[in-house]
Amino acid sequence: MDELMSQPQPPSEIAYTWENPNRCPFCRTELDDPGAGFLAHIERSPVCERGFETWRTSVADDMRGEWSG
C-alpha cells in the first residue's frame, strides 16, 4: 500500500496527485466513480471544489476557449 495513502491528509487546494482517477486529487478520498463520483464529492467538499475550480481556470487559461472535459 502506498505510504501516503495510509497517512491522513487534509484537503488541499493544490492537488496531491492526478495519478489515480479513483481518488480525489485534492484530499485523496476514494471516489465511488471517477466521473460523477468526483463531481458529487466536490459538491460536498468546499476545499476540493476550490482546488478544482483553480485547476480548471489554469487549464482554461492555457487553452483557447473553454475546456469541455
Secondary structure as UniProt FT lines:
FT   HELIX           3..6
FT   TURN            21..22
FT   TURN            25..27
FT   TURN            34..35
FT   HELIX           36..44
FT   HELIX           46..62
//
